[in-house]
Amino acid sequence: MCTDLTLVNAHPTPHAVPPSRSPADCQPPCQNRGSCSRPHTCVCRSGFQGARCEEVTPEQVYIRDGGALKWVQPGTNPFQKDQARRRPAERQAQDTSRPRSPHTTTTKAPLQAG
């Protein structure tokens, strides 16, 4: 158990680090509310990475698959098999290359009680 320590969500698992030292220990200073764990070493808050916590961490999504966690590409459906992964521009190019048929509308007449 961590006592007088800060819990930091760092990839791949959270860990405890000592509280921040004086800002002079990390020059240049840590950004985005990162903490200086020892001279010239920043510990970044969740969502940030880089030597000085200057970069936004790409979104990471995990799902439980049986007993393990499985990484999932954001914006995809992990339950759909053999999913095509195309960029929006590729989808648009493919959609415009197919001949379009006119849309037909079907309506149903209400049932008459008789």
N, C-alpha and C positions, 0 to 999 in steps of 0.2 A: 504494500500500500504506500502511496506517495504521501509524505508529510512535508508541509511547507514547500511543495514543489508545484509547478504548473503542468497540467496535463495538456499535451500538444497533439493534435490530430495530424500526424505525419504519415506519409505513405511508406510501407504498407500497413503498419500497425501504430496505434497511439503509444506514446512513451512519456515518461516524466523527465523534466529537465529542471535544473535549479532556477530560482527567480532571476529576473533580469539584473545584470550588473549595470554599472554606470554606462551612459552612452559613449564615453570615451573608449570603452573596450572594443567596440566595433566601429571602425572608421573605414569607409563611410558607414553611417548608421543604418540599421535595419529599417526597411520600409514596410508599409501596410501593417503596422502594429506588430511586426515580428520582434522577437526578443533575442538579446545577445547572450548566448549560453556560455561562451568563453571567448577570449580575444579572437576577433576576426571570424566568428562563427555565429551566423544568425539561425534561429529556429523559427520557421514560418508558421503563421496561423493557417488553419484550413482554408483552402482556396488560393493559396499563393505558393510560389516556388522561386528558386534562383538563389544565388549567393547572398543577395541582400533582400530577398523576398519581393523582388521588383516585378515578377511575372505572374500573371493570372494563370492558375492551374486549369488545364482543360477539364471539362466536365467528365466525371468518371461515374459509371453506373454499374452496380453489381446486383445480381439476383442469387437467391439460394437455389442451387441445383442439387437435389439430394442433400448430402451433408456438407457440400463445398460451396464457396462463393464463386460465381462465374462472372467475368467481366463482359459487359454488353456495350456495343457501340451505341452511343446516344442517338436517338431518333430512329432506331430500328425496333422491330418486334422480335424479341428473342424466342417467341413461341412459334413463329412462322418459319418453316423449313425452306431452304434454297431461295432466300429472298434476294431479288435483284437489287444491287446497290449502284444506283446511277446518280449522277449529279442532276440538279434541276434543269440545266441547259441541255443535257443529253436526253432527258425525258421529253422536253419541249421539242427538240429536233426529231425525236422518234415519233411523237404525236402528230407533227405536221407532215411527216412523210407518208402517213397512211391516208388513203382516200376516206373522206368522211361521208357517211350516209345521212340522209335527212332523218331527223328525229320524228318518230310517230307517237301519237298520244292515243291511248285507249281509255275510254270511260265506260263505266258500267251504269246501266239504268237501274233505278231503285226497283226492288221487288214490289209487285202490285198484289195486294190481298184481294182475293176474289171469290 
